[in-house]
C-alpha cells in the first residue's frame, strides 16, 4: 500500500505500525490509523485493542481519514486536541482560575453531579496532581505574588483562606523551602498546559514572560525544569499569567497558519554563548532551514558546531525559539528533543504543506 501524502511524506508504514502497537505518544499529530473492520480511525496512542496489520491503513490527518469514510474513535477522540478537558472540568478550571481562593470539595463536586474520582484522574493525568492539590497550588501562587508585592503576611494568609498563620507558614515553606519573609523574593514560575496539534506542551511563565515551552512527553523535561529552577531561583506553581494567555493565542495562530513570528516576551537565562545561539535561531526566517555549521558561522564561532548543537538541545522554549529549523549539513533531520517527526511536521507546516 502506498504511503499517503498531504503536503508531506508519512513515516514508513512499518514504523507507523510499530508506533501504533506501542501506543507511542510521540507520534501524535504525525498520522492517524483507519481500522477497516470497524470503520473508525484512531490516534497513535489509542488504548483500544490493536487490530491485525492488514486491517489498518494510515492517513496524515483526521480530515483525510474522514474523507475516506472513517468515523472518529470514541475512546481516543482523534478530532480533539490531546489533553482536551471535558466540559465539566473546563468549567472547574475557569472557576478556580478566576478565583484562586475558591475551595471546591469532593462534596461540592457530587452536588454538581460530577464524579470526584473522574476529576482526580484527569488532573493526575494532565497536571500531575489532584484537583485539591491544584487548588492549593493556585492559592499559594497568589499568596506568593501578594507577598512579593509587599502585602502583609497576616492579610495574605487569611485573604487566601488559611485558618492560621502557622498553617500558612508551613505551606509556604513546603513549596519554597524558605520562611514566609524570605519567600517574598522568590520568583514564581506559573505552569500551564497548552494544547497543540502535536500533543500537549508545558508552558512556564514568570510575570516578565515565557521561560519554558516543552512537549510534555519530552524525556529531558524534568532536567529542564531543574535547570530552570537553579538559574531563576524559582518555585513552580500551577496558574496562568498574561504572558501565558498570549502564548496560547499566538501558538493557535501559528498552527492555523496565520502567524509567522511570535511577539510574546521571553525570559531566557543562560550563558552568553547559549543566548547568542538562541538569538541566532530566532533570526532563521519562517519556512527556511540552516545547518549547524551555518548557525556556528552566524554567531561568529565557525568551529563551534558541536557547541551550537548542544545549545540547541538546551533550548527550553520550543517552536518560539525555532531549533527545529536547524538540520544536518546533508539535509537530514537530526537532534530534536520533541521527536524527529514533530520536527518534520513543523518544517512542513512552515513550508505550506499543511495550509
QUIJO-V577843 format. One record per residue. N is the residue number from 0. SS is DSSP state (2 for helix, 1 for strand, 0 for the rest). OMEGA is omega in degrees with one decimal (none if undefined). NEAR is the number of other ideal C-beta (glycine too) atoms within 10 Angstrom. Layout:
N_SS_OMEGA_NEAR ; N_SS_OMEGA_NEAR
This chain:
0_0_-178.4_8 ; 1_0_171.8_7 ; 2_0_-177.2_13 ; 3_0_-178.0_17 ; 4_1_170.5_11 ; 5_0_-179.6_14 ; 6_0_178.8_13 ; 7_0_179.0_16 ; 8_1_176.1_13 ; 9_0_171.3_19 ; 10_0_174.8_18 ; 11_0_-174.4_10 ; 12_2_178.8_17 ; 13_2_177.1_9 ; 14_2_178.7_15 ; 15_2_179.3_23 ; 16_2_177.8_16 ; 17_2_179.5_13 ; 18_2_179.6_22 ; 19_2_178.6_23 ; 20_2_-176.7_11 ; 21_2_-176.9_13 ; 22_0_-173.4_16 ; 23_0_-176.9_18 ; 24_2_-179.0_17 ; 25_2_178.6_21 ; 26_2_176.0_25 ; 27_0_-179.2_27 ; 28_0_-179.3_23 ; 29_0_179.9_24 ; 30_0_166.6_25 ; 31_1_-174.5_30 ; 32_1_174.5_26 ; 33_1_-179.0_21 ; 34_1_-173.6_19 ; 35_0_-174.4_13 ; 36_0_-179.0_9 ; 37_0_-178.7_14 ; 38_0_179.0_10 ; 39_1_172.3_20 ; 40_1_-169.3_28 ; 41_1_168.6_26 ; 42_0_172.4_26 ; 43_0_-174.0_23 ; 44_0_-177.3_19 ; 45_0_-178.0_20 ; 46_0_-177.0_11 ; 47_0_178.2_14 ; 48_0_-173.0_5 ; 49_0_178.4_17 ; 50_0_177.9_15 ; 51_0_-174.7_9 ; 52_2_-175.3_11 ; 53_2_178.3_8 ; 54_2_-177.4_12 ; 55_1_171.3_20 ; 56_1_-171.4_19 ; 57_1_178.2_23 ; 58_1_-179.7_20 ; 59_0_-174.8_23 ; 60_0_174.1_17 ; 61_2_-179.9_17 ; 62_2_179.7_11 ; 63_2_178.3_18 ; 64_2_177.0_25 ; 65_2_-178.8_17 ; 66_2_178.4_10 ; 67_0_172.0_11 ; 68_0_179.6_9 ; 69_0_176.5_23 ; 70_1_178.9_13 ; 71_1_178.0_18 ; 72_0_-179.4_20 ; 73_0_179.3_8 ; 74_0_-175.9_12 ; 75_0_174.5_21 ; 76_0_-174.9_14 ; 77_0_178.0_23 ; 78_0_-178.7_16 ; 79_0_173.1_14 ; 80_0_179.2_17 ; 81_0_-177.4_20 ; 82_0_179.7_17 ; 83_0_-178.9_14 ; 84_0_171.6_18 ; 85_0_-175.0_13 ; 86_2_-178.3_8 ; 87_2_-179.5_16 ; 88_2_174.8_17 ; 89_2_178.5_11 ; 90_2_177.5_13 ; 91_2_179.0_24 ; 92_2_178.7_18 ; 93_2_-176.6_11 ; 94_2_-178.2_11 ; 95_2_176.4_21 ; 96_2_179.5_14 ; 97_2_178.9_8 ; 98_0_-177.3_12 ; 99_0_179.1_20 ; 100_0_-179.2_13 ; 101_0_176.9_15 ; 102_0_-178.8_12 ; 103_0_-176.1_19 ; 104_0_174.8_12 ; 105_2_177.1_16 ; 106_2_177.1_9 ; 107_2_179.6_13 ; 108_2_179.7_19 ; 109_2_178.6_11 ; 110_2_179.3_10 ; 111_0_-179.6_11 ; 112_0_-179.0_7 ; 113_0_-179.7_19 ; 114_0_-179.8_12 ; 115_2_-179.4_17 ; 116_2_178.4_10 ; 117_2_177.8_13 ; 118_2_-179.7_21 ; 119_2_179.7_17 ; 120_2_-177.4_13 ; 121_2_-179.4_17 ; 122_2_176.7_22 ; 123_2_-177.7_14 ; 124_2_-172.1_9 ; 125_2_-179.8_18 ; 126_2_177.7_18 ; 127_0_-179.8_13 ; 128_0_176.8_15 ; 129_0_177.2_16 ; 130_2_179.3_24 ; 131_2_177.5_16 ; 132_2_177.8_15 ; 133_2_178.4_20 ; 134_2_178.3_22 ; 135_2_178.3_21 ; 136_2_178.0_21 ; 137_2_179.4_22 ; 138_2_179.1_22 ; 139_2_178.3_25 ; 140_2_179.0_24 ; 141_2_-179.6_19 ; 142_2_179.0_28 ; 143_2_176.5_22 ; 144_2_178.9_18 ; 145_2_177.0_18 ; 146_2_178.9_22 ; 147_2_178.7_15 ; 148_0_175.6_9 ; 149_0_-178.9_7 ; 150_0_-178.5_15 ; 151_0_-177.4_10 ; 152_2_-178.8_19 ; 153_2_179.8_11 ; 154_2_179.9_10 ; 155_2_-177.3_21 ; 156_2_-175.3_24 ; 157_2_177.1_13 ; 158_2_178.5_15 ; 159_0_170.3_19 ; 160_0_178.0_15 ; 161_0_-175.2_20 ; 162_0_-178.6_9 ; 163_0_177.0_10 ; 164_2_-179.2_14 ; 165_2_177.6_10 ; 166_2_178.4_11 ; 167_2_-179.4_22 ; 168_2_179.3_17 ; 169_2_179.9_12 ; 170_2_179.8_18 ; 171_2_-178.8_26 ; 172_2_-179.8_14 ; 173_2_-178.9_10 ; 174_2_-173.2_19 ; 175_2_-175.0_21 ; 176_0_-176.9_11 ; 177_0_174.1_14 ; 178_0_178.7_12 ; 179_0_-178.8_20 ; 180_0_-179.4_11 ; 181_2_-178.2_13 ; 182_2_177.1_22 ; 183_2_-176.2_17 ; 184_2_-176.2_11 ; 185_0_172.1_20 ; 186_1_178.9_17 ; 187_1_173.0_26 ; 188_1_-179.3_25 ; 189_1_-178.6_22 ; 190_1_175.9_21 ; 191_1_177.0_20 ; 192_1_177.7_16 ; 193_1_-178.3_17 ; 194_0_178.3_18 ; 195_0_176.1_22 ; 196_0_179.6_18 ; 197_0_-178.3_24 ; 198_0_-176.5_23 ; 199_0_175.5_19 ; 200_1_175.8_24 ; 201_1_179.1_21 ; 202_1_175.6_25 ; 203_1_-177.3_26 ; 204_1_167.2_28 ; 205_0_176.3_18 ; 206_0_-177.7_14 ; 207_0_-178.0_12 ; 208_0_-176.3_18 ; 209_1_178.4_26 ; 210_1_-178.1_23 ; 211_1_169.8_22 ; 212_1_-176.3_23 ; 213_1_171.7_21 ; 214_1_-172.5_22 ; 215_0_179.4_16 ; 216_0_178.0_17 ; 217_0_-175.6_19 ; 218_0_-176.5_10 ; 219_0_-174.8_15 ; 220_2_-179.3_17 ; 221_2_178.6_9 ; 222_2_179.4_11 ; 223_2_177.0_19 ; 224_2_178.7_19 ; 225_2_178.3_11 ; 226_2_-179.5_15 ; 227_2_178.4_19 ; 228_2_-179.4_14 ; 229_2_-174.9_10 ; 230_2_-179.0_15 ; 231_2_-173.8_18 ; 232_0_-169.3_11 ; 233_1_170.1_20 ; 234_1_-178.3_19 ; 235_1_179.6_18 ; 236_1_174.3_23 ; 237_1_176.6_23 ; 238_0_-178.0_23 ; 239_0_175.7_18 ; 240_0_174.0_22 ; 241_2_178.3_12 ; 242_2_178.0_22 ; 243_2_177.6_19 ; 244_2_177.5_13 ; 245_2_178.3_17 ; 246_2_179.6_27 ; 247_2_-179.8_18 ; 248_2_-175.2_12 ; 249_2_176.9_18 ; 250_2_178.0_22 ; 251_2_179.0_15 ; 252_2_178.3_13 ; 253_2_-177.9_20 ; 254_2_173.9_19 ; 255_2_179.2_10 ; 256_0_-178.7_12 ; 257_0_-179.9_8 ; 258_0_178.9_15 ; 259_0_179.5_11 ; 260_0_-176.9_10 ; 261_0_179.9_20 ; 262_0_-176.6_9 ; 263_0_-180.0_21 ; 264_0_-177.4_14 ; 265_1_171.9_19 ; 266_0_-170.6_22 ; 267_0_177.3_17 ; 268_0_179.7_15 ; 269_0_177.8_16 ; 270_0_178.2_11 ; 271_2_179.8_7 ; 272_2_179.6_15 ; 273_2_-179.0_18 ; 274_2_175.9_14 ; 275_2_-180.0_18 ; 276_2_-179.1_28 ; 277_2_175.6_22 ; 278_2_179.5_13 ; 279_2_176.8_22 ; 280_2_-177.6_24 ; 281_2_178.2_14 ; 282_0_176.8_11 ; 283_0_-176.8_18 ; 284_0_174.0_12 ; 285_0_178.4_12 ; 286_0_-179.9_12 ; 287_0_177.5_11 ; 288_0_175.4_18 ; 289_1_174.0_18 ; 290_1_176.6_16 ; 291_2_177.5_20 ; 292_2_176.6_16 ; 293_2_-178.8_17 ; 294_2_177.5_26 ; 295_2_177.2_22 ; 296_2_-177.4_17 ; 297_2_179.2_18 ; 298_0_176.2_20 ; 299_0_179.5_9 ; 300_0_-171.9_15 ; 301_0_179.6_13 ; 302_0_-174.3_9 ; 303_0_-175.9_19 ; 304_2_-179.7_17 ; 305_2_178.2_10 ; 306_2_176.5_16 ; 307_2_178.3_27 ; 308_2_177.6_19 ; 309_2_178.4_14 ; 310_2_175.8_24 ; 311_2_179.6_24 ; 312_2_179.7_12 ; 313_0_178.5_18 ; 314_0_-177.9_22 ; 315_0_-176.0_25 ; 316_1_-176.9_26 ; 317_0_176.3_23 ; 318_0_-178.6_22 ; 319_0_167.1_20 ; 320_0_-160.2_22 ; 321_0_177.2_24 ; 322_2_177.4_24 ; 323_2_-179.2_27 ; 324_2_178.1_21 ; 325_1_-176.5_25 ; 326_1_178.1_19 ; 327_0_-179.7_14 ; 328_0_179.2_11 ; 329_0_179.4_7 ; 330_0_-178.4_9 ; 331_0_177.5_9 ; 332_0_-176.7_16 ; 333_0_166.2_14 ; 334_0_173.5_17 ; 335_0_-174.5_20 ; 336_0_-179.7_21 ; 337_0_-178.6_22 ; 338_0_-176.3_22 ; 339_2_-175.9_16 ; 340_2_169.6_24 ; 341_2_177.7_26 ; 342_2_178.4_21 ; 343_2_179.4_19 ; 344_2_-177.4_23 ; 345_2_179.5_22 ; 346_2_177.6_19 ; 347_2_178.8_16 ; 348_2_-177.6_21 ; 349_2_176.8_20 ; 350_0_177.5_15 ; 351_0_-177.7_10 ; 352_0_-179.3_16 ; 353_0_-179.8_18 ; 354_0_none_7
